[in-house]
């Protein structure tokens, strides 16, 4: 699936909204809804890459920047450099993955820090046992209330939330820091009491060391991925795509 993304407009004029809506084939009201938040925003999905590129070219003529991204080719965050340990000095952050790979990234090379919330939903069936009044047993006992075991199945839904931070530095593989998956001994004497505090400290230290890097937290709340992906994509199962779109469009003006 190839998604067509718009971004980079200065203001949402009526003329711009009408022109974009006409190109995409939706109502001006729908287009205005897509543009809330200032972009980037997915406005169309195509199986055919040529159709996606054709629409992007038409949208370009209306005065917005566009991007076409192959959603199926976006690497999952789990396949990136998932950081297990880290250590920071004054010039660079040293990272190590769970499988023992190591890298050192100079702060001056870091150009983007994106934070987001990964939500994993799970539904499972459990057996619930209750005791209920048995009329048959009660009659046989001469009126003494008797009970029997009754079993039934119930669907139970659980939700796991994890904060992640994606670090982008030039052409290096994306480094993914997960609040629940990190060891925080790299903080040394600055280590905090909880994962939440340690993760917040990591983010603030990276931002302090990388003042030139762009930082964006819009994917931390549910509305962020919804606004980027539009109505055709599930924001929970397509968070990797939301990160890819945001990184691509934010970095397009960086180089």
ChimeraX attribute file (.defattr): number of C-alpha atoms within 10 A of each C-alpha:
attribute: neighborCount
match mode: 1-to-1
recipient: residues
	/A:1	14
	/A:2	20
	/A:3	25
	/A:4	26
	/A:5	26
	/A:6	27
	/A:7	20
	/A:8	16
	/A:9	16
	/A:10	9
	/A:11	10
	/A:12	12
	/A:13	11
	/A:14	10
	/A:15	11
	/A:16	18
	/A:17	19
	/A:18	18
	/A:19	19
	/A:20	24
	/A:21	19
	/A:22	14
	/A:23	13
	/A:24	17
	/A:25	13
	/A:26	14
	/A:27	14
	/A:28	18
	/A:29	11
	/A:30	13
	/A:31	21
	/A:32	17
	/A:33	13
	/A:34	22
	/A:35	22
	/A:36	13
	/A:37	13
	/A:38	16
	/A:39	18
	/A:40	27
	/A:41	28
	/A:42	27
	/A:43	25
	/A:44	20
	/A:45	20
	/A:46	16
	/A:47	11
	/A:48	10
	/A:49	17
	/A:50	11
	/A:51	14
	/A:52	22
	/A:53	19
	/A:54	12
	/A:55	19
	/A:56	24
	/A:57	14
	/A:58	16
	/A:59	22
	/A:60	15
	/A:61	11
	/A:62	16
	/A:63	16
	/A:64	17
	/A:65	18
	/A:66	22
	/A:67	21
	/A:68	20
	/A:69	22
	/A:70	16
	/A:71	17
	/A:72	11
	/A:73	10
	/A:74	14
	/A:75	13
	/A:76	14
	/A:77	19
	/A:78	9
	/A:79	10
	/A:80	14
	/A:81	23
	/A:82	23
	/A:83	23
	/A:84	20
	/A:85	19
	/A:86	21
	/A:87	16
	/A:88	20
	/A:89	10
	/A:90	8
	/A:91	13
	/A:92	18
	/A:93	16
	/A:94	17
	/A:95	22
	/A:96	18
	/A:97	19
	/A:98	13
	/A:99	10
	/A:100	10
	/A:101	12
	/A:102	14
	/A:103	14
	/A:104	14
	/A:105	18
	/A:106	16
	/A:107	22
	/A:108	14
	/A:109	16
	/A:110	22
	/A:111	20
	/A:112	21
	/A:113	21
	/A:114	20
	/A:115	22
	/A:116	23
	/A:117	23
	/A:118	22
	/A:119	16
	/A:120	12
	/A:121	12
	/A:122	10
	/A:123	10
	/A:124	10
	/A:125	11
	/A:126	11
	/A:127	10
	/A:128	10
	/A:129	11
	/A:130	11
	/A:131	11
	/A:132	11
	/A:133	13
	/A:134	13
	/A:135	15
	/A:136	13
	/A:137	15
	/A:138	14
	/A:139	12
	/A:140	11
	/A:141	11
	/A:142	8
	/A:143	11
	/A:144	11
	/A:145	14
	/A:146	16
	/A:147	15
	/A:148	13
	/A:149	10
	/A:150	11
	/A:151	11
	/A:152	10
	/A:153	11
	/A:154	11
	/A:155	9
	/A:156	10
	/A:157	10
	/A:158	9
	/A:159	9
	/A:160	10
	/A:161	12
	/A:162	14
	/A:163	19
	/A:164	21
	/A:165	21
	/A:166	20
	/A:167	23
	/A:168	22
	/A:169	18
	/A:170	12
	/A:171	7
	/A:172	13
	/A:173	13
	/A:174	17
	/A:175	22
	/A:176	22
	/A:177	26
	/A:178	21
	/A:179	21
	/A:180	14
	/A:181	16
	/A:182	19
	/A:183	16
	/A:184	20
	/A:185	14
	/A:186	16
	/A:187	16
	/A:188	10
	/A:189	7
	/A:190	12
	/A:191	16
	/A:192	16
	/A:193	8
	/A:194	10
	/A:195	16
	/A:196	13
	/A:197	13
	/A:198	20
	/A:199	23
	/A:200	14
	/A:201	16
	/A:202	23
	/A:203	16
	/A:204	12
	/A:205	13
	/A:206	18
	/A:207	18
	/A:208	12
	/A:209	19
	/A:210	21
	/A:211	13
	/A:212	14
	/A:213	21
	/A:214	16
	/A:215	17
	/A:216	16
	/A:217	13
	/A:218	18
	/A:219	24
	/A:220	18
	/A:221	13
	/A:222	15
	/A:223	12
	/A:224	18
	/A:225	27
	/A:226	22
	/A:227	23
	/A:228	30
	/A:229	24
	/A:230	17
	/A:231	12
	/A:232	11
	/A:233	17
	/A:234	12
	/A:235	23
	/A:236	16
	/A:237	13
	/A:238	16
	/A:239	22
	/A:240	18
	/A:241	25
	/A:242	27
	/A:243	20
	/A:244	17
	/A:245	26
	/A:246	22
	/A:247	19
	/A:248	14
	/A:249	19
	/A:250	19
	/A:251	15
	/A:252	12
	/A:253	8
	/A:254	10
	/A:255	7
